[in-house]
């Protein structure tokens, strides 16, 4: 069992914490934040969530399933974080992923953070976003939540620098239309990509409380 409770997370999101893997500098471990579990899966009124057998780990299942689907085609290099596996930790079940690194060797910044740091669009963003969209379409990635906090700009074992989706991929709906139809999925990719661009065009002053991590 990995001991993570005494180490400071590398990043915090609404639902998950991201920790450095204690035995491998190239990996990170995602764990569920207890307060998120209590609010979203154990609180009153969340009866639909409680019906799920995997409960608060349903996101892990969704992402692992999509990652496996991407591996069906040898040689494909989808723009999603490489998943290594699942591991028991003292903070609950952890999802182990490859670390996407920035120029300094640390964790790559999210697209959202890069936008804020630059006070607007970074010089590399337009080309990187276009390449990311084409990679999503080429690999037929099912995207559930495409937003600037779920994308990082950096390098991994597949190359880079490039935009990599670290969270929010995989089928979310009970009727898996995106998984069943490539045509429908491509339509949804384009739709969500246009919404991402609209969000990025929002004035920075309106980004109050925006997420900065998965």
ZIKAJO-V377532 format. One record per helix or strand. SS is the DSSP state (H for helix, E for strand). FROM is the first residue (numbers start at 0). TO is the last residue. If there is no record, write none. Layout:
<<SS & FROM & TO> <SS & FROM & TO>>
This chain:
<<E & 1 & 1> <E & 10 & 11> <E & 15 & 19> <E & 26 & 31> <H & 33 & 39> <H & 46 & 49> <H & 54 & 69> <E & 79 & 79> <E & 82 & 88> <E & 91 & 97> <E & 100 & 100> <E & 106 & 106> <E & 109 & 109> <H & 110 & 117> <H & 124 & 138> <E & 142 & 142> <H & 147 & 149> <E & 150 & 155> <E & 158 & 164> <E & 168 & 168> <H & 176 & 179> <H & 181 & 199> <H & 203 & 205>>
